[in-house]
Amino acid sequence: MGSSLGNSSLWVNTKNTGDIERIFCIAAGKTLVGSFSVRYGLVGRRVRDFWLGHEHDPSEKSYTPLDATPDVVTFDIHPAYQRRRFTLADGLSVRETVFLPLLARNEAQSDPPILYYLVEIENGSDRDHNIRVIGSARLRGETTENVMAEYDTSLQGLVATNKDVRKPTRILACTEKPVAYETSFDFGQVYNDTRMRALSNSCETWGDILGSLQVEFTLEAGERKLFAFKIGVYEGDAVEARAAYKATVSGLDALDITIANLEDTIHRSEVITPDPVINDGALWSKANMRRVMAKYPTGWLFTNDPGVTSNVVCRDCAWFIVGNDYFMPQFSRSLLDKWASLQYPDGKLPEFVDALTNEPEDDGLNINDDTPLYVMAADHYYRATGDLDWLRQNYASLAKAGRHIVSQMDARDLVYCSANDPRGDVWAIAGWRNIIPNYSINGAVTEINAECVAALRFLAYLAGRISGNDADAQYFMNYSDRIRDAMAKHLINPDNGMFYLNIGVEGEAHTDLTGDEVFPVMFRACDEETSFRIISRLNSPDFWTSAGLRTASNLDPRYDPAAFSGLIGGVWPGLTWWYAFAAAPSHPEFMVKALRSSFEHYAEDPRRYNTVPGQFSEWFDGESLVNRGMRLSPWEPPRFLWAAIEGVCGLTLTDDLPQIQPLVPADWRWLALRRVPYHGEEISYFAVRTRNTFHVYTTCEIDTDHRNSVYITDASDNIPIFSRSARVIAFQREHETILLVGNVTTTSINVPVDLSSILMAEAKYHVRIYNSERDDWVADTDIAREEVVSVTATIESQGYRLMHITRVDE
């Protein structure tokens, strides 16, 4: 597969050849442009043209198509773009960079609907070359077969619309002035390997057409050429589209702005640990999440299947929020406000809404996970932002959801889903695995009850934040406790001490042991002994693969690793990361294993496993471990980030001081978390293990059981570091700096560090250095700035050096 790219206006899939597969318009809810490809040719006739007797006009140049040699093609996968690098004949080096612009830094709702396809060709030979480049797009997309186009000289491109309604509009243009253009049905010419014919300058052909632009130039020896094809996709008519297109920036400027915006965005809540896989996973989770944030006619939302459907699912939004709060909380608020507006009068939340029409659907269920997860997400958003005004405005909706949960409790004090549709699937499954045909998970469902325990507990907390709601707080806490007690009484299987999957509507207890056992642990709906038992059992070989946790044991009679969307035996990364979070308190080593496994699998062998490095695909076959779901799944990335921050980094959100209790394996000696959005500000901290205890350094006051030193500013970005094997974090206060240099490899390294930006000229400093290998301070001296401004630290495998630097007043 190729990368999936998205901004608030478009969704794009690329092919593994580097070509564009399709361009999906968010506002229209359909693909408006099909494939797009760029082909290259050099002046010259094939020898066989002569003996075949082909006629040739000597006044016209003949071009022979050139292809990249497959084994020398390199792909660069970057949060902002996909780049293909290859060499054509005689030293012509080509770089094709495909990206969607992310030009809005804060709200990210006004990204232009334009795909940029940058082409850079460098002539590395010692002679000049005449080069022809043709870009071709199938302009119909999913619309009717009546597309017509005209060439617009002011745009240097084709403007295409559907003939009957004269919209939507597609613009295929080039920053280099084309020498020719055409519309045709000549799809075979795109991959003709014998000749590269000139375009006809005719747009008479209409229907399911191929729109093409031809660029020609002479590239002298050592010269470089850079230009861009631009494909604009607009829901409106041609007049509106032309005006919008002309207002956009050039390809290079758009790429620079996009990279700069992503640099800022994805480095919020930067997870930094001795494990580079976890660090990369946290960074790429934010890049993936940013791609799916879309501006629909009904709001700023995301679909559960980008480029395919415009349905927005409440469950997926809730899980998205708990990760998204850590880097773009304004999007979390947009999601929550949308669901509050869609809530049914009885307090229940819909299953999904069509983002084009705003029509909700509940699949006929009286209760499922949507309602408690809505409350969970709201609680998380409030704790992350401290937005009391928002809580006051939305508390009535949240309380109504809580009362609906209580209204669905049966005589046993268990929340009860009465759906019993013989089709099974979404009409009879109350939890997250709700797309299994002819299969039901209804009645008293362990997953749903665990979520309701947590939701009512969260509501008690939120009620307590608003004066005059003490009665509500007591009410919700009482019912949370009652459900928890009922789960222990009725839903525990006495044969193994773990939970039933559910007790169905016919009263039958389902003993299936599945990945759903993580829910009572995650949501603190069971005691520590049961939690320990569950985490240990799910760590067994029948559940685990090298790519993560199976949804069901491979010994289960129903086990099918490739069917039912992988929900009875496939590997879902999101489930693996739920497990990571659940395992953190009792088994931090399991947590690290879980976080690593599925993300690492994305880059393991992309051709074999049908994955894209850095891109969170949906689910893997439980045996072959091949991706069989979406190539970029919106709900997987936020769960990774959430588990990494609240699990590994040990951050607990409160409406007051953040709580920090790192939960890491015994062999980890340091970790850091930088630029966390918290109550309208950004906070950073790092923790180092010294003599078997943690010392936590922070940029704010915190609540922790460990030693804590509070600094004022995070100066890490001011310190250049000249090694990809290390990370540097630096905090300052008054005349004092604390500096951590951590090794993220399993070998010893030498790390040069430049401190010139944080040390004053002609000053003297008192320097202390802590050596994690010796587990002690190894230096304590006064030294001139010139002697310490440029240092090299030798650090053992996954170890650290801590430098405490204080300016000495003469």
Buried (B, 14 or more C-beta within 10 A) or exposed (E): BBBBBBBBBBBBBBBBEBBBBBBBBBBBBBBBBBBBBBBBBBBEBBEEBEEEEEEEEEEEBBBBBBEBEEEEBEBEBBBBBBBBBBBBBEBBBBBBBBBBBBBBEEBBBEBBBBBBBBBBBBBEBEEEBBBBBBBBBBBBBBBEEBBBBEBBEEBBBBBBBBEEEEBBBBBBBBBBEBBBBBBBEBEEBBEEEEBBBBBBEEBEBBBBBBBBBBBBBEBEEEEEBBBBBBBBBBBBBBEEBBEBBEEBBBBBEBBEBBBBBBEEBBBBBBBBBBBBBBBBBBBBBBBBBBBBBBBBBBBBBBBBBBBBBBBBBBBBBBBBBBBBBBBBBBBBBBBBBBBBEBBBEEBBBBBBBBBBEBEBEBBEBBBBBBBBBBBBBBBBBBBBBBBEEBBEEBBEBBBBBBBBBBEBBEEBBBBBBBBBBEEBBBBBBBBBBBEBEEBBBBBBBBBBBBBBBBBBBBBBBBBBBBEEBEEBBEBBBEBBBBBBEBBBEBBBBEEEEBBBBBBBBEEEBBEBBBBBBBBBBBBBBBEEEBBBBBBEBBBEEBBBBEBBBBBBBBEBEBBBBBBBBBBBBBBBBBBBBBBBBBBBBBBBBBBBBBBBBBBBBBBEEBEEBBBBBBBBBBBBBBBEBBBBBBBBBBBBBBBBBBBBBBBBBBBEBBBEEBBBBBBBBEEBBBBBBBBBBBBEEBBBBBBBBBEEEBBBBBBBEBEBEBEBEBBEEBBBEBBEBEBEBBBBBBBBEEBBBBBBBBBBBEEEBEBEBBBEEBBEEEBBBBBBBBBBBEBEEEEEEEBEBEEBBEBEBEBBBBBBBBBBBBBEEE
